[in-house]
């Protein structure tokens, strides 16, 4: 179980539902903040929280890629996603 707040969880689910797709920061911000005007720094903070919760640096695994396109950052979920059959809708399992 990952200890995440609502916005971080929204971002994680949005990326994990699109494995391999490149997702723009504005798209992620629109998902997590429902169109509210926020700074891109807020997204960066939540991305750092996700990486820490997933143990990216600690275990050497990379689940989320940053892709620079022009002046904008984009993100991609890299890991295969497996959803457990007996899992409730709020449960994601990545192996």
N, C-alpha and C positions, 0 to 999 in steps of 0.2 A: 504494500500500500504506500503510495507516495503522498507525503504531507504537503498539499498544494492548496492555495487559495483559489477562489472561483475564477479569476481572470487567467491565472497561470494554467489552470485545468482547461479552460476554454481554448487557450492557445494550443496546448498539448493535443487535445482532441481534434481540433481543426487540422493541425499538421498531420497527425497520425491517420486521419481519415483520407489523406491524400499522399500516400507514400510515393516518394520519387518526384512529386510535383514541386515546382518552384513557386513559392507563395510570396507575394509582395508584402512589405511591412504595412502598407495602408490597408490591405485586405485583412491582415491579422488584427490590426488595431480596430477595424470596423467590427470584427467578430467579438473581440474581448470587451470593447467599450461601447458597443452599439451606436457608433457614429458620433459619440461625444468628442469634442476637440481636446486632444491630449498631445503631449510632447513625445517625440520618438524615444526619448530617454526612458520613458515609462515602459515601453515595450522591451528595451534593452535590459532593464532591471528584471522583468518577468522572464525573459529568455535566460538570464543568468541563474535565476531561481530554478528554472526547469533543468538546466544543465547540472546544477548542484544536486537536485533531487534525484536525477537519473544516474549520478555518479560518473559523469562523463570523464572528467579529468582524473578522478581517483582510480578508475578501473581501466582507463585507456580506450574505452568505447566511445564512439561518436554517433549519437542518435540524430542530432540536428546539425545540418550544414549551413554556413553563411555563404551566400553567393553575392558578390558585388556586381551590380549591373549599372554602369554609369555612376551616378552619385548616390544611388539607392542601394540599400541592402535587401536581400531577399533570403528566404529560409526554405529548407527542404528537410523533411523527415527521411532519414536514411535507412533506418532499421526495418526489417520485415515485421509486420504486425500480425499477431494471432489473437483473435477474440475467443475466449473460452465459451463453449456452448452453454455451460451451466451458470454463467456469470450474469449478473444484473446489468442493465444498460449503462450504468456508471462505472463499469469495471473494464479496464483495458489491460491486456497482458502482452508484454513484448519479450520475446525470447531471443 
